[in-house]
Amino acid sequence: MNCLAPLEKGWQSLKKWPPNVFALTSSLLAESGAYRLAVSPPKGKAWPRNPDFWTAELPDIASKTRAYAVRRGPAPPEFTQCWEALESGKGLRVDSLTKPRQWKTCESILCLHAIADEACRGLGVPTGWPMSTDAELDFSIRAYYLLSRFGTLANINPDLVRVLPKLHTPQVGATLRSFSHHLTIATSEVMINWQLVPSGLKPDRETINLMLFPFPYEIKPTDFKSIGDGPFFQFSSSQSLNVGRIARLIAEGRSRVGAIDMIVFPESSLSCPDLDRLLERLKKEAQMPIILAGVRRPPSAGKLGSNYAEFIIRISDRALHSRRQFKHHRWCLDDVQIRQYHLGSALDPNQNWWEGIQIEKRELNFIPLTDAITICPLICEDLARQEPVAAVVRAVGPTLVIALLLDGPQMAARWPSRYATVLADDPGSSVLTLTSLGMALRSRPPGKEPARLVALWKDRKTGLLEIELPPRKEAIILTVCREWREEWTADYRGDGGNAATPFLAGIEPIGLE
């Protein structure tokens, strides 16, 4: 237990901040496997002890715990009793928590885990719970400061464990993630950026409109080039972005569906100069949409290039907020893919070619736009590779994952669909994938016709949808609505219907006649 020493000195300081308590109890439950006893208690025991504990007692205990955390009241007696029971077991081996004779200690850990989780209801989204008292306001301000500054809600060393807001509780299986609604832990090296930036959208907004640009619309074999002496390649589109045309397409979109809240470009679709020119053009508009774009930076001075997602939002007439997330895994182009994309004239199919990009520090961005929609962007292979970010994505359960791809057509039978289905099932995220039309059309396996399927959507309400860009169209607007659902922990604690599922409510292809 002492390895979880907080930044503040002393064991007793752990109990003064609910995310610290959650980190401690989660670590004990995970290491011992004792979380399973919440659904399979020892013979003659029950959890929770009182069948009405979740609804009759826990909300009030959680409220008093928040006040205690900011020195605006004493610790509730139930919390103190559980903490004292935990302290009395400090000499126990962690793996003994599952033994029937240690049920009292295990029960106190389960109770503290639930109290800490409930005390942090609503953290991480624009409004959170109704901040009706000064104590709740103080609590939310302190929590937000820690989250935005250190990427964790706890004041424990983040190199040991991070405590993060949680947006979905898995409704299948029984893992530690199944026993909390509002908090989760992460123990990987991944840095978390979670900042509540004013997006201009009302927190209770019912729908948002995403405008997808599957650019570039044409990709040539010469857009792929070998670099250096090693087995590296770089992708650089020969098609220049026409920012004036993009602006006119956005205006056409507004005339059809109303506000365009966000525009999205696929992986490596924009060069750095492309993005700069696009920003200069869109900043002139009264309502600049949020931008999520896949950007490429070429190699320079003996250094490999970069492949990253850039998220940009205008927060005032003059100021922009920008977050950058680098790709975590290199693409390996093998013989099968070289032939599938007909790139043999540019890359020798007798060897594997690796994407010539730097592997930067692993980071994940969680971007709350409204109370119902928190976006987590991923780049191509990052959707499929389980390490190191997949565990964090599944732990948090962002409401909408957007994967920027440089990939073939987005068919239900291909790999992006498989991984989108996994995230939709557990933890319950909605998933959007987007590739360029040029890359989709280059994918021509033997016996297959080219397909203009540039995007794919998966959610728990509408299922899986392939999205096609019709001929003579250059963009697609997705209208995304929200549905609130009741989710339950494995030990049957409800969340009051506060789990949001974004679902697809409209598809509108856009072109200029």
Secondary structure in CASP SS format (residue, H / E / C, confidence):
PFRMAT SS
TARGET T0000
AUTHOR 0000-0000-0000
METHOD secondary structure of the structure
MODEL  1
M C 1.00
N H 1.00
C H 1.00
L H 1.00
A C 1.00
P E 1.00
L C 1.00
E C 1.00
K C 1.00
G C 1.00
W H 1.00
Q H 1.00
S H 1.00
L H 1.00
K H 1.00
K H 1.00
W C 1.00
P H 1.00
P H 1.00
N H 1.00
V H 1.00
F H 1.00
A H 1.00
L H 1.00
T H 1.00
S H 1.00
S H 1.00
L H 1.00
L H 1.00
A H 1.00
E H 1.00
S H 1.00
G C 1.00
A H 1.00
Y H 1.00
R H 1.00
L H 1.00
A H 1.00
V C 1.00
S C 1.00
P C 1.00
P C 1.00
K C 1.00
G C 1.00
K C 1.00
A C 1.00
W C 1.00
P C 1.00
R C 1.00
N C 1.00
P C 1.00
D C 1.00
F H 1.00
W H 1.00
T H 1.00
A H 1.00
E H 1.00
L H 1.00
P H 1.00
D H 1.00
I H 1.00
A H 1.00
S H 1.00
K H 1.00
T H 1.00
R H 1.00
A H 1.00
Y H 1.00
A H 1.00
V C 1.00
R C 1.00
R C 1.00
G C 1.00
P C 1.00
A C 1.00
P C 1.00
P H 1.00
E H 1.00
F H 1.00
T H 1.00
Q H 1.00
C H 1.00
W H 1.00
E H 1.00
A H 1.00
L H 1.00
E H 1.00
S H 1.00
G C 1.00
K C 1.00
G C 1.00
L C 1.00
R C 1.00
V H 1.00
D H 1.00
S H 1.00
L H 1.00
T H 1.00
K C 1.00
P H 1.00
R H 1.00
Q H 1.00
W H 1.00
K H 1.00
T H 1.00
C H 1.00
E H 1.00
S H 1.00
I H 1.00
L H 1.00
C H 1.00
L H 1.00
H H 1.00
A H 1.00
I H 1.00
A H 1.00
D H 1.00
E H 1.00
A H 1.00
C C 1.00
R C 1.00
G C 1.00
L C 1.00
G C 1.00
V C 1.00
P C 1.00
T C 1.00
G C 1.00
W C 1.00
P C 1.00
M C 1.00
S C 1.00
T C 1.00
D H 1.00
A H 1.00
E H 1.00
L H 1.00
D H 1.00
F H 1.00
S H 1.00
I H 1.00
R H 1.00
A H 1.00
Y H 1.00
Y H 1.00
L H 1.00
L H 1.00
S H 1.00
R H 1.00
F H 1.00
G C 1.00
T C 1.00
L C 1.00
A C 1.00
N C 1.00
I E 1.00
N C 1.00
P C 1.00
D C 1.00
L C 1.00
V C 1.00
R E 1.00
V E 1.00
L E 1.00
P E 1.00
K C 1.00
L C 1.00
H C 1.00
T C 1.00
P C 1.00
Q C 1.00
V C 1.00
G C 1.00
A C 1.00
T C 1.00
L H 1.00
R H 1.00
S H 1.00
F H 1.00
S C 1.00
H C 1.00
H C 1.00
L E 1.00
T E 1.00
I E 1.00
A E 1.00
T C 1.00
S C 1.00
E C 1.00
V C 1.00
M E 1.00
I E 1.00
N E 1.00
W E 1.00
Q C 1.00
L C 1.00
V C 1.00
P C 1.00
S C 1.00
G C 1.00
L C 1.00
K C 1.00
P C 1.00
D C 1.00
R C 1.00
E C 1.00
T C 1.00
I E 1.00
N E 1.00
L E 1.00
M E 1.00
L E 1.00
F C 1.00
P C 1.00
F C 1.00
P C 1.00
Y C 1.00
E C 1.00
I C 1.00
K C 1.00
P H 1.00
T H 1.00
D H 1.00
F E 1.00
K E 1.00
S E 1.00
I E 1.00
G C 1.00
D C 1.00
G C 1.00
P C 1.00
F E 1.00
F E 1.00
Q E 1.00
F E 1.00
S C 1.00
S C 1.00
S C 1.00
Q C 1.00
S C 1.00
L C 1.00
N C 1.00
V H 1.00
G H 1.00
R H 1.00
I H 1.00
A H 1.00
R H 1.00
L H 1.00
I H 1.00
A H 1.00
E H 1.00
G H 1.00
R H 1.00
S H 1.00
R H 1.00
V H 1.00
G C 1.00
A C 1.00
I C 1.00
D C 1.00
M E 1.00
I E 1.00
V E 1.00
F E 1.00
P E 1.00
E E 1.00
S E 1.00
S E 1.00
L E 1.00
S E 1.00
C H 1.00
P H 1.00
D H 1.00
L H 1.00
D H 1.00
R H 1.00
L H 1.00
L H 1.00
E H 1.00
R H 1.00
L H 1.00
K C 1.00
K C 1.00
E C 1.00
A C 1.00
Q C 1.00
M C 1.00
P C 1.00
I E 1.00
I E 1.00
L E 1.00
A E 1.00
G E 1.00
V E 1.00
R E 1.00
R E 1.00
P C 1.00
P C 1.00
S E 1.00
A C 1.00
G C 1.00
K E 1.00
L C 1.00
G E 1.00
S E 1.00
N E 1.00
Y E 1.00
A E 1.00
E E 1.00
F E 1.00
I E 1.00
I E 1.00
R E 1.00
I C 1.00
S C 1.00
D C 1.00
R C 1.00
A C 1.00
L E 1.00
H E 1.00
S E 1.00
R E 1.00
R E 1.00
Q E 1.00
F E 1.00
K C 1.00
H C 1.00
H C 1.00
R C 1.00
W C 1.00
C E 1.00
L E 1.00
D C 1.00
D H 1.00
V H 1.00
Q H 1.00
I H 1.00
R H 1.00
Q H 1.00
Y C 1.00
H C 1.00
L C 1.00
G C 1.00
S C 1.00
A C 1.00
L C 1.00
D C 1.00
P C 1.00
N C 1.00
Q C 1.00
N C 1.00
W E 1.00
W E 1.00
E E 1.00
G C 1.00
I E 1.00
Q C 1.00
I C 1.00
E C 1.00
K C 1.00
R C 1.00
E E 1.00
L E 1.00
N E 1.00
F E 1.00
I E 1.00
P E 1.00
L C 1.00
T C 1.00
D C 1.00
A C 1.00
I C 1.00
T E 1.00
I E 1.00
C E 1.00
P E 1.00
L E 1.00
I E 1.00
C C 1.00
E H 1.00
D H 1.00
L H 1.00
A H 1.00
R C 1.00
Q C 1.00
E C 1.00
P C 1.00
V C 1.00
A H 1.00
A H 1.00
V H 1.00
V H 1.00
R H 1.00
A H 1.00
V H 1.00
G C 1.00
P C 1.00
T C 1.00
L E 1.00
V E 1.00
I E 1.00
A E 1.00
L E 1.00
L C 1.00
L C 1.00
D C 1.00
G C 1.00
P C 1.00
Q C 1.00
M C 1.00
A C 1.00
A C 1.00
R C 1.00
W H 1.00
P H 1.00
S H 1.00
R H 1.00
Y H 1.00
A H 1.00
T H 1.00
V H 1.00
L H 1.00
A H 1.00
D H 1.00
D C 1.00
P C 1.00
G C 1.00
S C 1.00
S E 1.00
V E 1.00
L E 1.00
T E 1.00
L E 1.00
T C 1.00
S C 1.00
L H 1.00
G H 1.00
M H 1.00
A H 1.00
L H 1.00
R H 1.00
S C 1.00
R C 1.00
P C 1.00
P C 1.00
G C 1.00
K C 1.00
E C 1.00
P C 1.00
A C 1.00
R C 1.00
L E 1.00
V E 1.00
A E 1.00
L E 1.00
W E 1.00
K E 1.00
D E 1.00
R C 1.00
K C 1.00
T C 1.00
G E 1.00
L E 1.00
L E 1.00
E E 1.00
I E 1.00
E E 1.00
L C 1.00
P C 1.00
P C 1.00
R C 1.00
K C 1.00
E C 1.00
A E 1.00
I E 1.00
I E 1.00
L E 1.00
T E 1.00
V E 1.00
C E 1.00
R E 1.00
E E 1.00
W E 1.00
R E 1.00
E C 1.00
E C 1.00
W E 1.00
T C 1.00
A C 1.00
D C 1.00
Y C 1.00
R C 1.00
G E 1.00
D C 1.00
G C 1.00
G C 1.00
N C 1.00
A E 1.00
A E 1.00
T E 1.00
P E 1.00
F E 1.00
L E 1.00
A E 1.00
G E 1.00
I E 1.00
E E 1.00
P E 1.00
I E 1.00
G C 1.00
L C 1.00
E C 1.00
END
